[in-house]
Amino acid sequence: MVTRTVRIGSSHGLHARPAKLFTQAAAAAPGAVTIAKGDGKAVNAASILGVISLGVEYGDYVTLSTEGDGAEATLDELTELLVTDHDEA
């Protein structure tokens, strides 16, 4: 299992647009990916409802977990999506 803690960069958190981009990338990953906010329960990172239900705001820390071939590359891609501010005009 590979895990990574990431600080959210979107100025409005993981609302619909950034959550959609993130969950689509997680669904395309070769292995199952989970995301958890703080010490909370992990949810399926490919589930838009699960991700939005976490209530992730700007500056919050989330932990991503996955395993298998390409785990590091998967987390690299997902990390880039989470640290980018998708709310910039």
QUIVENQUI-V815209 format. One record per helix or strand of 2 or more residues. SS is the DSSP state (hx for helix, st for strand). FROM is the first residue (numbers start at 0). TO is the last residue. If there is no record, write none. Layout:
BEGIN
SS:FROM:TO
SS:FROM:TO
END
This chain:
BEGIN
st:1:6
hx:15:27
st:33:36
st:42:43
hx:47:52
st:60:65
hx:70:82
END
